[in-house]
Amino acid sequence: MKIAILGHSPLALEAALRFHLHGAALTWYIDQDDFSLFNSQECSPTQFTSDLGISVLTEMGATYTPRTFSWKEWQDRYEKPLIDYLKAHQEIKFDEVVSVTKRFLAPREQIPGRSRFLDLFRVIHHVNPKDFIEEQKETNPETYERLTQEFINSLASTIEMYQDYDLVLDLRSDLGKASASVSGRALGESRATDKVLYALDALKAAQSMEATSDLRELALIGSDSLSAEILLALETWLRDQRSRMFIITTEEEPYSHFTAQAAPASRGKLEELCKAIEAEFQKEIDTFTHKLREWQELDDFVQAKIPKPVEPIPRLNFFSGHNVTAIDELIDRKRMFLTLEKPEFRDGKKHPENNYLELKTVGVDKILVAHARRNDSIVQVDHEEPGFFSLLPARPNIDCGWEKDLMKLEGIEDEIFKLFSPVDSH
């Protein structure tokens, strides 16, 4: 069987190893997903490994026995040697995948008396001509000799090529850029500048942010596992008394879905950070209440001379159950403004006092969008298509995510074995 594997993750590596040893002819399209930015979870030393991977390393004369887990060591001593091993036997491509389609069949077209599986899948991908020419120099020196320098120079941009496969296994992550609005796109979002960062770019920026004079207020949109990771990366920034963050989410109880499935370390860190900020705000409320009571007890002529105490605003402010419907930027480009709306069918249980504001416009110095999605625009086949298998790798801060992914991968293997009878596999 000829199979295409899409994605760059520990799970994609595991799948490539398994199907290589099952005797498949595979092409692994490695993209640029980067799970190593997730640091909140303290992984076990053997995280993102398998008995199969360790045994292959042993046969190669290599070892991987870390005392503690680090992404760098995993990449250098586990992932890289196994990718090099696969390169010697299979096709490994770092090309961008443009589309995944059936070769001839239109969507929902039926073949009388036959399965749609009769038709192959076609994967179109970008190729760097210089890399392609260098490859020809090594594999087809006679062809390379016939290429003129003029022809080589004419290949200044990427070109598209395709390969056909019996099966496609889509293991790409959902860490790509998505809209600030879960419903599609916020008004004015297309004009957003570098003050709006998405998905992995937002996480990467959060890990190096400092509480400077031009970065006092942030908006974090979303409350899933990526949002939790971004918030924890901003802990040092958030604990600075000058910092204020607005978390805008469609969830009625922010982070409720994440905490229900989060790994213990990540969940504990998130709860500890939120409790610390809430405790700090409660102290401010207590102080305000005491000062307000003292002010109210003053005579009227004294009150006229002393300003009324100002009620504090939480530095971690939630707009729960809300959608972002517009993003605007001032002409001086110093601030970004978010327009927020809450539908009647959704409640906002965290900071419910924000539900009743007539005008919900939040001005901030930068916007971090935690909404992310897999770029499914390249996949133009139905997910029920025979021979097409899709599995979204769990993010590293999800509890037992790796173990669950391996079990799901085994389920996909079982389904594939119903279509084929691999030699020496069973």
KOLTIPA-882684 format. One line per 3 residues: number of its first residue (from 1); for each residue x, y, z of C-alpha. Coordinates in pm, 1 decimal, padded with zeros to 6 digits, m for minus. Example, Ala and Ser with C-alpha at 12.3 -4.5 7.8 and 13.67 -1.06 7.14 Angstrom:
KOLTIPA-882684
1 = 01230.0/m00450.0/00780.0  01367.0/m00106.0/00714.0 .
END
This chain:
KOLTIPA-882684
1 = 00000.0/00000.0/00000.0  00110.2/00354.2/m00074.2  00030.7/00604.1/00200.2 .
4 = 00075.0/00977.9/00257.7  00119.9/01100.8/00615.3  00057.1/01470.3/00678.9 .
7 = 00187.8/01653.1/00985.3  00486.6/01715.0/01209.5  00433.3/01586.9/01560.4 .
10 = 00538.3/01296.4/01782.8  00227.9/01114.1/01662.9  00316.8/01160.0/01294.7 .
13 = 00663.9/01018.2/01367.3  00506.7/00719.5/01542.0  00271.1/00658.8/01250.0 .
16 = 00555.5/00678.6/00997.6  00756.5/00420.8/01193.7  00461.7/00185.2/01224.9 .
19 = 00360.4/00189.6/00860.7  00720.0/00162.3/00745.7  00756.2/m00156.9/00947.8 .
22 = 00420.2/m00279.0/00812.5  00580.0/m00272.0/00468.7  00397.0/00031.9/00330.7 .
25 = 00548.5/00269.1/00077.4  00499.3/00601.0/00249.4  00564.9/00967.6/00196.7 .
28 = 00572.5/01180.7/00509.6  00497.1/01549.3/00450.6  00649.9/01732.3/00747.0 .
31 = 00514.0/02079.3/00813.1  00620.3/02337.9/01070.0  00403.7/02257.0/01374.2 .
34 = 00592.0/02328.2/01695.5  00468.0/02153.6/02009.1  00794.1/02243.8/02186.5 .
37 = 00645.5/02585.0/02274.5  00421.7/02410.8/02530.0  00613.1/02430.0/02857.8 .
40 = 00349.1/02424.1/03132.6  00329.1/02046.8/03151.5  00611.3/01858.4/03321.6 .
43 = 00639.1/01559.0/03088.7  00767.5/01221.4/03198.9  01114.6/01120.6/03069.2 .
46 = 00958.2/00875.0/02823.9  00687.4/01112.7/02699.8  00629.1/01105.3/02322.1 .
49 = 00819.9/00779.9/02278.9  00709.2/00422.4/02211.9  00853.7/00075.2/02250.6 .
52 = 00876.2/00063.3/01872.5  01078.2/00384.5/01852.2  01313.7/00277.4/02130.5 .
55 = 01369.6/m00062.8/01967.9  01453.2/00099.1/01632.4  01702.5/00328.3/01805.6 .
58 = 01858.0/00027.1/01977.5  01900.6/m00151.8/01643.5  02072.9/00162.1/01515.2 .
61 = 02311.1/00156.0/01810.9  02158.7/00471.9/01961.4  01998.9/00527.8/02300.4 .
64 = 01740.4/00761.2/02450.3  01723.9/00739.9/02830.2  01677.5/01093.4/02965.9 .
67 = 01634.7/01151.8/03339.8  01405.6/01446.5/03273.7  01215.5/01543.7/02962.5 .
70 = 01323.2/01832.6/02743.8  01204.8/01907.2/02392.5  01559.8/01969.6/02270.6 .
73 = 01685.2/01633.0/02391.9  01378.9/01458.1/02249.7  01433.9/01623.6/01912.9 .
76 = 01811.0/01563.5/01905.4  01824.7/01207.9/02041.0  01488.1/01058.5/01953.1 .
79 = 01314.2/01239.9/01667.5  01614.6/01328.2/01447.6  01775.9/00980.1/01447.2 .
82 = 01440.2/00819.0/01365.2  01370.7/01066.2/01083.7  01719.3/00993.4/00944.3 .
85 = 01638.0/00622.2/00967.0  01312.8/00671.1/00776.5  01485.6/00886.8/00513.9 .
88 = 01700.8/00589.9/00420.1  01393.4/00381.4/00338.4  01101.6/00615.0/00266.3 .
91 = 01021.5/00958.8/00122.7  01041.0/01245.5/00371.2  00932.1/01581.4/00231.5 .
94 = 00934.3/01925.8/00390.4  00721.0/02066.6/00109.7  00402.2/02261.7/00173.0 .
97 = 00094.6/02055.6/00088.2  m00138.3/02253.6/m00139.4  m00432.4/02014.4/m00167.3 .
100 = m00556.0/01664.4/m00097.7  m00822.0/01542.0/m00342.9  m00937.0/01230.4/m00520.2 .
103 = m00759.8/01188.1/m00851.5  m01070.3/01177.6/m01073.9  m01384.5/01145.0/m00862.5 .
106 = m01595.4/01446.4/m00777.6  m01729.8/01473.5/m00422.2  m02017.4/01226.4/m00367.1 .
109 = m01976.1/01080.2/m00715.5  m02051.3/00709.9/m00715.0  m01896.2/00431.6/m00921.3 .
112 = m02165.8/00174.2/m01012.2  m02093.4/m00147.1/m00827.7  m01760.9/m00025.4/m00690.5 .
115 = m01627.3/00167.5/m00391.3  m01483.0/00517.3/m00420.3  m01167.2/00356.4/m00282.3 .
118 = m01101.4/00242.5/m00639.2  m00979.4/00594.1/m00719.7  m00649.0/00715.3/m00573.6 .
121 = m00586.8/01024.0/m00363.4  m00382.1/01303.4/m00520.5  m00156.3/01518.4/m00303.1 .
124 = m00032.8/01838.5/m00468.9  00265.1/02002.2/m00300.2  00503.6/02291.1/m00351.6 .
127 = 00857.1/02208.5/m00457.7  01159.5/02433.6/m00441.7  01313.4/02398.3/m00790.0 .
130 = 01668.4/02433.1/m00657.5  01615.9/02142.4/m00418.9  01456.6/01940.5/m00698.2 .
133 = 01748.6/02007.8/m00932.9  02002.1/01912.6/m00666.8  01808.4/01591.1/m00613.2 .
136 = 01828.1/01517.1/m00986.9  02201.6/01580.7/m00974.7  02235.9/01292.5/m00730.1 .
139 = 01968.0/01052.5/m00854.6  01964.5/01126.0/m01228.6  02303.3/01269.9/m01329.7 .
142 = 02231.0/01213.3/m01700.4  01910.3/01417.2/m01679.6  02088.9/01682.3/m01479.5 .
145 = 02357.7/01716.7/m01745.3  02090.1/01793.3/m02005.4  01952.4/02083.3/m01800.3 .
148 = 02083.3/02412.7/m01932.1  02187.2/02691.4/m01698.9  01925.8/02911.7/m01862.9 .
151 = 01655.5/02659.2/m01772.1  01782.5/02632.0/m01415.3  01782.5/03010.9/m01376.3 .
154 = 01426.3/03029.4/m01508.5  01300.3/02831.3/m01210.4  01296.7/03129.0/m00977.5 .
157 = 00979.7/03044.8/m00785.2  00824.8/02734.1/m00635.9  00650.4/02489.3/m00861.7 .
160 = 00367.6/02246.7/m00794.6  00400.0/01870.0/m00827.5  00176.6/01580.6/m00727.4 .
163 = 00185.9/01221.1/m00611.7  m00097.0/00968.4/m00591.3  m00168.5/00742.6/m00293.0 .
166 = m00395.7/00461.0/m00182.8  m00435.5/00610.2/00164.7  m00398.8/00947.0/00335.4 .
169 = m00340.0/00980.4/00708.9  m00393.4/01340.1/00821.8  m00211.6/01396.3/01152.8 .
172 = m00167.0/01772.9/01128.1  m00218.0/01974.6/01444.5  m00474.1/02252.2/01490.1 .
175 = m00222.3/02525.3/01570.9  m00270.3/02735.4/01261.3  m00403.6/03090.2/01249.6 .
178 = m00779.8/03133.7/01294.3  m01008.7/03433.3/01330.6  m01055.2/03633.9/01648.9 .
181 = m01424.2/03547.4/01610.3  m01530.9/03186.3/01656.5  m01810.3/03245.8/01406.7 .
184 = m01572.7/03325.0/01121.9  m01419.2/03671.8/01103.2  m01447.0/03993.0/01301.4 .
187 = m01526.6/04318.3/01123.8  m01203.5/04497.1/01035.5  m00985.3/04200.5/01122.4 .
190 = m00830.5/04193.8/00776.7  m00675.3/04534.4/00856.0  m00516.1/04404.9/01175.7 .
193 = m00149.7/04490.2/01221.6  00135.9/04331.8/01413.0  m00055.9/04425.2/01728.5 .
196 = m00274.6/04119.2/01664.7  m00099.2/03784.1/01700.6  m00249.4/03442.2/01635.3 .
199 = m00204.0/03086.2/01763.1  00162.7/02980.4/01785.6  00281.3/03333.7/01707.5 .
202 = 00082.3/03455.2/02008.2  00231.2/03186.0/02231.9  00582.8/03259.7/02111.6 .
205 = 00539.2/03632.9/02176.4  00386.9/03571.0/02520.8  00696.8/03382.4/02631.2 .
208 = 00912.0/03692.8/02593.0  00673.9/03974.9/02688.4  00774.3/04227.7/02954.1 .
211 = 00561.0/04488.7/03130.7  00689.7/04795.9/02947.2  00523.7/05137.8/02916.9 .
214 = 00376.2/05049.0/02577.9  00250.3/04707.8/02688.8  00023.8/04766.6/02987.4 .
217 = m00299.5/04603.0/02867.6  m00353.9/04285.5/02668.4  m00657.8/04104.1/02531.8 .
220 = m00648.2/03724.9/02520.9  m00923.1/03576.7/02303.6  m01031.0/03220.4/02376.9 .
223 = m01006.1/02988.3/02677.3  m00896.3/02650.1/02547.3  m00568.5/02465.8/02607.1 .
226 = m00372.4/02704.3/02382.1  m00514.8/03004.1/02568.8  m00418.4/02845.2/02902.0 .
229 = m00064.3/02796.3/02773.9  m00046.4/03160.2/02661.4  m00180.8/03284.4/02996.3 .
232 = 00075.6/03080.7/03189.6  00352.9/03208.4/02962.6  00242.1/03560.2/03061.2 .
235 = 00257.1/03493.4/03436.6  00554.8/03722.9/03501.4  00397.2/03998.9/03293.2 .
238 = 00059.0/03956.0/03463.2  00196.2/03965.9/03817.5  00335.4/04313.4/03750.6 .
241 = 00099.0/04560.2/03920.2  00092.1/04777.5/03608.0  m00047.3/04500.6/03387.4 .
244 = m00410.8/04433.5/03302.9  m00551.6/04153.9/03089.6  m00895.7/04106.4/02935.6 .
247 = m00989.2/03746.4/02859.6  m01272.0/03724.9/02605.8  m01427.7/03385.3/02551.5 .
250 = m01749.3/03227.4/02427.5  m01731.7/02981.5/02717.8  m01976.5/03064.2/02995.0 .
253 = m01722.3/02932.8/03248.0  m01376.3/03019.9/03108.8  m01130.2/02730.8/03093.2 .
256 = m01391.5/02480.8/03213.8  m01339.1/02249.2/02915.5  m00963.5/02273.9/02948.3 .
259 = m00947.5/02204.0/03322.3  m01172.1/01899.0/03273.5  m00907.7/01733.7/03053.2 .
262 = m00586.5/01917.1/03139.6  m00269.2/01750.9/03261.4  m00232.7/01797.4/03640.5 .
265 = 00070.6/02027.8/03626.5  m00086.6/02264.6/03371.5  m00420.7/02270.2/03550.4 .
268 = m00251.8/02335.4/03886.2  m00044.6/02623.4/03751.9  m00347.0/02785.9/03589.4 .
271 = m00560.1/02758.4/03904.7  m00278.0/02890.2/04121.6  m00222.2/03193.7/03896.9 .
274 = m00594.2/03281.0/03879.6  m00637.9/03242.6/04256.8  m00336.2/03466.7/04324.6 .
277 = m00471.5/03744.0/04099.1  m00822.1/03708.0/04245.6  m00685.8/03722.6/04602.6 .
280 = m00497.1/04039.9/04515.0  m00815.4/04194.7/04373.2  m01015.8/04093.3/04680.5 .
283 = m00768.8/04284.0/04897.8  m00821.2/04590.5/04678.5  m01200.3/04551.3/04712.6 .
286 = m01171.5/04522.8/05091.2  m00959.2/04836.4/05103.6  m01200.4/05020.7/04873.5 .
289 = m01501.9/04915.2/05081.3  m01334.1/05038.1/05400.2  m01240.6/05374.1/05245.8 .
292 = m01587.0/05415.3/05089.8  m01752.4/05354.2/05425.8  m01526.5/05613.2/05589.3 .
295 = m01602.6/05863.3/05311.0  m01980.1/05804.4/05339.7  m01964.1/05878.4/05711.3 .
298 = m01817.6/06224.4/05647.8  m02032.7/06534.5/05658.3  m02155.0/06661.4/05322.1 .
301 = m01930.4/06969.0/05325.0  m01628.0/06746.8/05393.2  m01724.3/06497.6/05120.0 .
304 = m01727.9/06787.9/04873.7  m01358.9/06844.5/04941.7  m01248.4/06480.1/04939.7 .
307 = m01283.0/06270.0/04619.9  m01500.9/05963.3/04644.7  m01289.6/05643.5/04646.1 .
310 = m01270.6/05482.3/04301.5  m01381.3/05120.8/04274.2  m01088.8/04906.3/04154.1 .
313 = m01096.9/04725.2/03820.2  m00968.4/04367.3/03822.6  m00634.3/04321.4/03649.2 .
316 = m00762.4/03988.2/03516.7  m01097.4/04080.5/03366.8  m01327.7/03822.6/03203.0 .
319 = m01587.3/03877.7/02933.1  m01733.8/03527.5/02938.1  m01998.9/03413.1/02692.9 .
322 = m01893.0/03692.4/02455.9  m01798.2/03712.1/02089.5  m01546.5/03949.5/01934.0 .
325 = m01737.4/04114.6/01650.5  m01497.3/04389.8/01541.4  m01134.7/04500.4/01566.6 .
328 = m01037.3/04862.6/01511.0  m00712.6/05056.5/01526.3  m00668.2/05426.0/01596.0 .
331 = m00502.7/05641.7/01331.8  m00197.2/05685.3/01555.3  m00172.5/05303.3/01570.1 .
334 = m00099.9/05302.0/01940.1  m00407.7/05111.6/02058.9  m00637.3/04837.8/01931.6 .
337 = m01008.2/04830.1/02015.9  m01228.2/04523.1/02037.5  m01605.9/04536.0/02007.8 .
340 = m01769.6/04262.5/02215.3  m02122.3/04122.2/02207.6  m02299.6/03857.8/02413.1 .
343 = m02595.1/03674.7/02257.1  m02911.5/03615.6/02459.5  m02876.8/03238.3/02434.5 .
346 = m02538.4/03238.9/02609.3  m02466.8/03336.6/02970.0  m02153.3/03496.7/03108.7 .
349 = m02096.1/03334.5/03448.1  m01747.2/03468.6/03514.0  m01761.2/03840.0/03601.2 .
352 = m02136.1/03855.7/03519.5  m02133.1/04230.4/03584.7  m01979.6/04269.4/03237.9 .
355 = m02293.4/04117.6/03082.0  m02496.5/04432.4/03136.9  m02260.4/04693.1/02997.5 .
358 = m02431.3/04890.9/02722.0  m02109.8/04959.1/02532.5  m01854.7/04682.9/02525.9 .
361 = m01542.1/04821.5/02368.9  m01206.2/04723.5/02511.5  m00890.6/04917.7/02429.4 .
364 = m00559.4/04734.0/02459.7  m00198.0/04757.3/02349.3  m00189.8/04412.4/02189.9 .
367 = m00431.3/04128.5/02108.7  m00342.8/03761.2/02142.1  m00581.1/03525.7/01961.6 .
370 = m00579.9/03173.3/02102.2  m00826.7/03040.6/01845.0  m00645.2/02796.4/01621.1 .
373 = m00745.2/02545.4/01361.0  m00611.6/02289.2/01122.9  m00583.9/02427.1/00770.7 .
376 = m00856.2/02202.9/00632.9  m00881.0/02410.5/00316.4  m00616.0/02182.4/00164.9 .
379 = m00830.4/01873.5/00227.2  m01103.2/01858.7/m00035.7  m01241.2/01515.2/00041.1 .
382 = m01512.4/01417.5/00284.7  m01381.0/01292.1/00618.0  m01592.7/00979.9/00560.9 .
385 = m01400.5/00912.5/00238.6  m01281.7/00546.9/00229.7  m00903.9/00547.1/00273.2 .
388 = m00885.2/00891.9/00432.3  m00806.5/00888.5/00805.0  m00787.4/01197.5/01021.6 .
391 = m00659.5/01224.7/01378.9  m00594.1/01552.6/01558.9  m00290.3/01513.4/01789.8 .
394 = m00359.7/01611.8/02150.5  m00177.7/01920.6/02272.8  00096.2/01843.9/02528.4 .
397 = m00092.2/02001.4/02820.9  m00382.1/01755.4/02790.0  m00381.7/01474.3/03047.7 .
400 = m00275.7/01136.6/02904.4  m00303.3/01288.2/02556.3  m00011.6/01086.3/02418.3 .
403 = m00146.1/00755.3/02546.8  m00491.1/00830.9/02405.2  m00340.1/00927.9/02069.2 .
406 = m00152.2/00597.9/02046.0  m00473.7/00406.8/02115.6  m00653.8/00603.6/01843.0 .
409 = m00366.0/00534.3/01603.5  m00402.7/00162.5/01674.5  m00770.8/00194.4/01586.3 .
412 = m00675.6/00352.0/01252.9  m00431.5/00065.8/01188.6  m00712.0/m00183.1/01244.2 .
415 = m00932.4/00002.1/00994.9  m00652.2/00008.9/00737.3  m00586.8/m00362.8/00777.8 .
418 = m00948.5/m00422.0/00677.3  m00862.0/m00262.8/00342.0  m00525.2/m00431.8/00291.9 .
421 = m00344.5/m00748.1/00390.1  00012.1/m00624.1/00451.1  00283.5/m00883.7/00398.2 .
424 = 00422.9/m01017.0/00729.2  00217.7/m00767.4/00929.9  m00017.4/m01016.8/01093.2 .
END
